[in-house]
Amino acid sequence: MCRLFVGADAGLWQTRLKSVRMRGYSTSVRLENLYWRVLEEIAQRDGMTLMQLLTRLHEELLETRGEVENFSSFLRVCCGRYLALQLEGDVPQDRAIPIRDLDAESILAREARRRDAEGRHLAVRRETDKAVRGASLSGAPVP
């Protein structure tokens, strides 16, 4: 199992530091190369440079949340969500379709429904596991 990950190009997990100018100040962002590749793909889909995308994400995060605690972590999560939403079919894999043209509210609603359904499934599974453990401890037949 681990060979699939360990045998990957080591350059993917090497980090690169990029300087970015946002809101009139310079800062640095350190990410693994894999994340830089995904962010470049996202930027290209919307006809932006990587720096334009980073600035826009930072601005919108600041507008929405009022602060930016850990921008590097936020960017990693953006990349993971982008790839996961592609797997779910919510973000088309066709790179010619800009992200800005997608209906974000509908995608977020579908994602919330999937998360709720998964939570219900996990709750049922925990209850079943608890019942099985209780039955096996009491000596009762386990279903």
N, C-alpha and C positions, 0 to 999 in steps of 0.2 A: 504494500500500500504506500509506504513512504517514498519508495523509489520514484513514483510519479512526481513528487514534490522536490525531493532531494536532487533528482537528476535534471531539474530544470536549469535553464540558463542562469548562472549566478549573478549576472548583470541585472536581473529583474529585481533582486532585493538589495542591491547596492543603492545607497542614497546619493541624492544630488541636492545641493543647496542652491536656491534661486532667489535673487533679490527682486523685490516687488515694491513699487511705489503706490501707496494707497492713502487717500485723504491727505496728501501733501507730505507724507513721511515715508521713509524707506524701511522695509522690514525684510526678513529672510524667511523662506519656507523650505524646510527639509523634508523630502519625501523619497520613497523608494522609486526606482525607475519605472516599475510597473504602473504606479499611480500617475506619474508624469505622462506616460503613454496614453492612459485612459483619459486624462484631463485634456490632452491635446486632441484626441478624437472628439470629445464633447465640444471643444471650442471650434474645431473645424466644421462640425455639423451646423453650427450657427454662424459661420463666416467670421469668427473672431480669432484673434491671436490668443495664445495661452495667457498672456498678461491681462488682456481685456477680460477674459473669462474669470480669472482670479479676482480682479478688481470688482467685477459685477457680482460675483458670489459674495465677496466680503461686504459690499454695499447692501445687498439685499438681506444678508444675515443680520447686519447691524440694524437695518430698518425693521426687520421682523422681530428680532430678539432683544435689541437694545444694547447688546454687547457681543464681543467675539472672544470667547474664552480660549479655545484651542483650535486655531484655524487649520493647522495641519491635520488634526484628527477629523475635523469637519470635512476636509477635502478627501480623506481616505474613505469616509462613510459615503460621500457623494459618489465616488468611484464604485464602491460596492453596490450601492443602490442602483446606479446606472446599469451595471452588468446584471443584477438580479431582475430589474424591471424589463430588461431585454429578454431574459429567459422566460419571464412570465408572459411576454408578448405585449406588455404595456408600452414599451419603447421599441419601435420598429428597428430591426437590425440594419435596415437600409440607411446608410449614412447620408444619403442625399436628402432625407427628411429631417428638417431642423427640429431641435428640441423645443424651440419657442413656438412651433406650430401645434404642439400636442396640447390636449386639454388636461392641464395639471390637476384640476379639481376632480375630474372623473378618475384619473389615475390614482390619486390619493384615496378616493372613496373605495375603489376596488381593492387597493392595498390594505385599507383598514378592514374591509369585509374578510379578506383572506386571513389577516392577523387575528380577527375575532373568531373565525371558524377554527383556526389552528389552536387558539387558546381553549376553546370549548373541547376540542379533541383531546388536548393534553389533560384537561381537568377530568374527563371521563376515564382516560387511561390511568391517571393517578388513583382515582377511586377504585378502579378495577384491580390495580396492583395492590392497593391497601386491603381490599377484600380478600384477595388471593393469599396475601401474607397472613392476614388474620385467620383465615381458614386453615392454613397449613400449620400455624402455631397451635390452634385448638385441636388439631388432629382430625378435623372434619375433612371430607373429601374435597379436593381442589378441583374446580370446574375446568 
